[in-house]
Amino acid sequence: MDEHEDGMAARGPDAEEREMQEGKRERQVPVGEAIRQRKRAQDAEARLAEMGERLGEMERDLSAAREALDAAERARQIDAALADADAVDLETARLLTEMAVSQMDEPDVRLAVEELRRRKGFLFRRRRTGTGAATGAIASPGRGRVMEAARAAAGSGDRAALLAYLRARRNGD
């Protein structure tokens, strides 16, 4: 027999059981307190999972908002460039420009509009190249008729006057 067994034999089985029970009592937490701690831990884990989901959702929302902001800024740049280039059909020109910009490695709106103007010139007004008194004299009377038709349409509110204005504007009268 070794020393450990000798000591146990001297004390007996009852002494050993008492020591184990006393040790357990010292380590044991009251049942009510253990239940409360376990419930708090479960609640904290549930809140952590919920916060993780909310964080992921907010990150997705932020990403979507950034994409929408970038798209709106690009649309504004395209509209400004098309207005500067005197686009006749703004919507069609915008769609074609957006497609061209999306296919570029480095998006450049001005370059895309210039390329669109070269390829599809019918989407833009022709720029007047002539200078001098003759050009101004020719353009001036037509412009006056359009302005006169516009004033008549705005003043009367009549559909026929509006149509006359639109025809004059289209024909450049």
N, C-alpha and C positions, 0 to 999 in steps of 0.2 A: 504494500500500500504506500502511496505517496502521501505527502503532507496534506494535500487538499482533501483527499479521501479520509484521512485521519481526523481532520477538523470536522468534517461533515458527520462522521460516525459518532464523534463525541457530542455533537449538538443534537443530532437526531433529525428525522424527517420533518417534524413539526416546526423546528427552528428555521429550517430552510424555506418552508412555505411562507412563514411569517415575514422573512426578509424579502422574499419576492413580492408579496402583497404590499408591503410598506413601500418598496421601490416603485411599484406601479402607481400607488396612490400619490406619491410625490410627483410623478410625471403626468398623471391624468389631469385633464381639464374637465371642469363640470360639463355635463352633457348639454345644457342649455347654451353655455358659452361656445362650445364646439359647433353647435348648430348655427348660431349667429355668425361665427367666423366663416363657416363654410358658405353660408348664404351670401355674405358680403363678398367673398372671393368670387363666387359665381356671378353676382351682379357686376362686379368690376370687370370680369372677363367678357360678359355680355356687352357692357358699355364700351369696352375696348374694341370689340368686333364691330359694333355699330359706328363708332367713331372712324374706324378704318374704312368702312363702307362709305360714310359721308365724305371722308377725305378723297377717296377715289372718285366719287361723283362730282365733287367740287373741282378736282383736277380736270375731269372730262369737260365740265362746263367752262372752265377757264380756257382750255384748249379750243373749244368750239367758239368762244367769244373772240379769241385772238384771230382765229381763221376768218370769222365774219368781219372783223375789223380790217384785216388785211385785204379781203375781197372788196370791201367798201372803198378803201383807199385806192386800190387798183382801178375800180370802176370810176372813181372821181378823176384819177389821172387820165384814163382813157377818154372820158367825156370831155375833159379840158383839151386834150390833144386833138380830138375829132372836131371840136368847135373851132379851134385855131386853124384846122385844115379845111374848114367850110364843108363839112359832111352834109349831104342832102338827106340821106336816109340814115339817121343817127343810130337807130336800133340795129339795123343790119350791119352797119359799119362797126358798132360796138361788139356784136357777137363775133364777127370775123377777127377783130383785133384781139379780143379775149382769147380766141383759139390760137392765134399766132403767138401771143405772149406766153400762153401756157406751154407751148412747144419749145420755147427758147431755153437755152441753158442758163443764160443771164437775162432775165426779163427786162426789156427796154421798150417802153410804150411808144416813145417818139419814133424809134426805128420801125416798129410794127405798123404804125400809122403811115409812115412814108412808103413802106413796102406795099401796103394795101392801096395807097393812092396810085402807085405805079401799076399794080396788077389789075385793080378794079376802079379805074378813073371815073366811071359813071356814078359812083357813090358820092362824088365830090363835085362842088361847083367849079367851073373853070375859072382860073385866075386870069384877070385881064392883064395883058402884057403891054398894051398900047399906052402911050403917054401923050400928053399934049391937049390942046384945046378941042380937037376933033373928037377924041374919045369922051371927054366930058360933055360935049354938046350932044352927042348921040345918047349917052346914058341918062342925061338929065330929064328930058321930056317923059321918058318911060317911067322913071322914078316918081315923077309928079303925078302921073295917072294912078299909079299904085297907091300913093299916099292919099290922093283924093278919094279913091274907092274905099280905102281903109276908114277914112273919116266918115264917109257916108254910111258905111256898114255899122260903125260904132255908134253913130248918132241916131240912126233909125231903128236898129235892132231887127231889121227886116232880113229874112232869109235870102231873098233874091239879091239884096245888096251885099250880103256876106258872100254869096256865090260869085257875084261879079268881082268882088275884091280878090277872092281866091283864084279866079281865072286870070285876072290881071297879074297877080303875083307869080303864078305859074308860068305865064307866057312872057313875063318880063316887060309888060306894056307900061 
